[in-house]
Amino acid sequence: MGKIVGVGGGRMGELETLSIDKEIIELTGKRRPKALFVPTASSDSQDRWDVFQEVYGRKLGCDVDVLLLLGSRPEPNEILEHILPADIIYVGGGNTLKMMRRWRLLGVDKLILDAYNRGSVLAGSSAGCICWFDFGHSDSMSFYSDTDWEYIRVKGMGLLSGTVCPHYNSATRGVARRDDFHKMIRKYSDMGVALDNFCAIEVVDNRYRILSARPDSHAYVLAVGKDGSIIEEEIEQKTNFEPVKSLVLQT
């Protein structure tokens, strides 16, 4: 039973994100689920961990834990002790490229995949959304230079098909996401999924629906048309789940 919730962005703990956070918890089917926070992308940020404890722990009633993967190199059994009991694995935002490289070095991606196959809910925002897809539109290079950087295509775990763009209605350091994502989709002829801030895609057993915590937050599917133009369609928000394969645009 595969359950994934990828959030396009929005700071955890804001009023607008709580409806999505509550849905993530609801997917576990447990009254007090165990929620594991993985802040690799934010360099194991203590501030992000404090927020997670406040929101998922004190506010939403989960038993919370954190998996720190930077600094010293944890042993596989130590990593497994955190992942194995988790009902929710929530991945924080930040430097997606750095995160995926660290996960692969330590085998964390394989352990998370095992947890997913056992029924754990996989969730996260920004980098924590990209990681579940084949690829993601990422601003990882902006963490290394304020000016000399560009968006890159980062390889994820491939649990969801296509290339995803979080923060679709915003920009990093003044560089708009939308236009650059169009260039990326055209370059690689990918199927694209774009999520505004405060918008999420929820996938349960190969069926999906869009969750939006704000009326002006939307999701889109993109493809390259026969004439090379980008076709972009807003994904309708429905209560019922639709087959994931229906996301593919007819070009």
Sequence and secondary structure as in RCSB ss.txt:
>XXXX:A:sequence
MGKIVGVGGGRMGELETLSIDKEIIELTGKRRPKALFVPTASSDSQDRWDVFQEVYGRKLGCDVDVLLLLGSRPE
PNEILEHILPADIIYVGGGNTLKMMRRWRLLGVDKLILDAYNRGSVLAGSSAGCICWFDFGHSDSMSFYSDTDWE
YIRVKGMGLLSGTVCPHYNSATRGVARRDDFHKMIRKYSDMGVALDNFCAIEVVDNRYRILSARPDSHAYVLAVG
KDGSIIEEEIEQKTNFEPVKSLVLQT
>XXXX:A:secstr
  EEEEE    TTSGGGHHHHHHHHHTTT SS EEEEE GGGTS HHHHHHHIIIIIIIT  EEEE   SSS   
HHHHHHHHTT SEEEE  S HHHHHHHHHHHTHHHHHHHHHHHT EEEEETHHHHTTEEEEEE GGGGT SSS  
 EEEE   SEEEEEESSTTSEETTEEHHHHHHHHHHHHT  EEEE TTEEEEEETTEEEEEESSTT  EEEEEE 
TTS EEEEE    SS EEGGGGS   
